[in-house]
Amino acid sequence: MREVIFDKGARVIKSPWLRIAEAAAYCGISRKMFEERAGQVPHGGNSRTRIYHVKVLDRWLEGLLDVPFDPPPVKRRQRTFRSRPEEDEKFTLVNPVTGKVH
């Protein structure tokens, strides 16, 4: 629950809606990780300001939503290596300016 304090503590508003940084802290993960994982979690607000309800985050953390908390791992590209020429193969190098064969 988020508390917003006005007029030096004279008025306190409690809200179940959390901004991205607050929702990430509520879930116990970094903001970057939260933005990567919570892309499909239902939220309010608009495209610039997303707000998340505490009950929706609780359901997401418990695994009751269709959006998994731990997304499948991203398959990384494998490095490709150039094969080395076999010792039996002969290469000729030609200078393009002079035409000399080495």
Stockholm file with secondary structure:
# STOCKHOLM 1.0

chainA/1-102         MREVIFDKGARVIKSPWLRIAEAAAYCGISRKMFEERAGQVPHGGNSRTRIYHVKVLDRWLEGLLDVPFDPPPVKRRQRTFRSRPEEDEKFTLVNPVTGKVH
#=GR chainA/1-102 SS CEEEEEGGGTEEEEESEECHHHHHHHHTSCHHHHHHHCTTSCCEECSSSEEEEHHHHHHHHHTCSSSCSSCCCCCCCCCCCCCCCCTTCCCCCBCTTTCCBC
#=GC SS_cons         CEEEEEGGGTEEEEESEECHHHHHHHHTSCHHHHHHHCTTSCCEECSSSEEEEHHHHHHHHHTCSSSCSSCCCCCCCCCCCCCCCCTTCCCCCBCTTTCCBC
//
